[in-house]
Every structure is written in structure tokens, then in C-alpha cells.
Amino acid sequence: MQSRSSDAASDNHADGHAIKPQPTRRLLYSVEEAANLLGIGRTFMFQLVATGEIDSFKVGKHRKIPVGALDMYIERLRDEQAAAARGAPSGGQPSDRMPGAAQPDPRKQSR
């Protein structure tokens, strides 16, 4: 059994300074968690996932959103808003690119 003093020593750098634990960022979030992180509603998040604005996939029965997909969505919104502020085209029709714009329901498309 190790003594407490040896445990405390293992929590220090070689120079004696304490090692501060770094917060870990999860790799995957549920749709609800991702909505909370972005500060949007659950229904709107499901819409963003359904229209492909935010990438997701299923793990078992649960839909997961990679943290990188959230980062890419935020970056895309920044780029589009900056382009709009400069008067530059955003790379598509405004209704095609604006989050929350009316989009066709992919479940109702004819096959």
C-alpha cells in the first residue's frame, strides 16, 4: 500500500509544481446535449440533423453528434454571417444555407 505522500508526489511535475487536471472534451454528444451546448432547442437541433446541417450517426439505437460536427457548424455560421456582412455571396441560395430556413422534409420526399 502506498503512502499518501507518494501519491501526492506523483501529482507533481519534476520541478515540484502541482499538475492541474485538464478538463476533457467528449467526442460524442446526444442530440439533446448538443442542443444545450449550442444554446438551441431540441426540436431545432433535430431539424438541423435531419436536413444535414449537422452531421450525426447512430450508435446502437441512439443518435450521436461528433464534437467536430458542432465545431464545423459554428464555423460555417460565422463564415456565412461574415460573408453576408461584406455583401459577398454565401455559396448558395439564402434559403438553402440559412439555419432554420424552411427545408423540405426528407421523410416526405417521393421515392
N, C-alpha and C positions, 0 to 999 in steps of 0.2 A: 504494500500500500504506500502510495506516495504522500509525502507531507504537503501541506498547503503551501509552504514556502517554495517548494519545487514547482508546483502548479503556477504560482504567481510569477516565477522566473520565466516560465515558458510563454507567458503573455507579454513579454518584453522583447524589444529589439536587442541586438548585441550591445548597443550603446546604453542600455538601461531605460530607454523611453518606452512607455506603455504602447502596445499595439491597439489601435482603435478599431473595433469591428466595423466593417463596411456594410451598409445596407445592400441586400441583394435584390435585384430586379427580376421578377418572374419572367419566364419565357412565353407562357400562355395564360390567357385570361378567358373567363366565361363572357358571354355577351353582356350580361348584367354588370360584371366587374369592369369590362371595357367601357361601357356606357358611363359608369361612375367616374372612371379615370378621365374621360373626355368632358364630363360635366353635361352630358346629354341624356335624354330619356331612353329607356329600354326599347320602346317601340321604334323610335328613330334609329337606334343602333341596329335593330333587326332589319329595318329598311335599307340602311347602308350596306349591310351584309348581303341582303337579297339582291340588290342592284349591282353588287360587285365593287362598290366604292371602297369597301374594306374587305380584305382577304380573310377567309376563315376556312376551317375544315373541321371534320368530326373526329373525335377521339371516343370510340365506343358510341354511345348514344348522345354524347354532349358536344355541342358546337364550341370550338375554341378559336380564339383570335390571337395570332402571334403578336408579341410586343412590337416587332418590326412593322407590322401592318398598320398599327396605330401611329407609329413614327412617320411612316410614308404618307398616311392620310393627312396628318398635321402639316407636313412639309408641302404636300400638294395644295392644301388650302392656302398656306402662306404664299406660295408661288402664284396661284391664281389671283389672289387678292392684290398682290403686288403688281401683277401684270394689268389687272383692271384699273388700279390706281394710276398706272402710267398710260393707260389707254391702249395697251397692246392687246392683240387677240390672245385668248386663253387656251387656244388649241382645240376648240370645238364650239358648238352652239352653246349659248349660256344655259339653256335648259338641260343639255347633256352633261354639263360639268358641275353645275351648282348643287351642293348637297342640299337635300330637302326639296329639290325641284320635283315636280310630278314626273314619275317614271312609270313606264308600263310594268305591270305586274308579270314577272317571268313565269309564274304559275298559270297565268291565264292566256298565254300565247298558244296559238294553234300549233299542232304538231304536224 
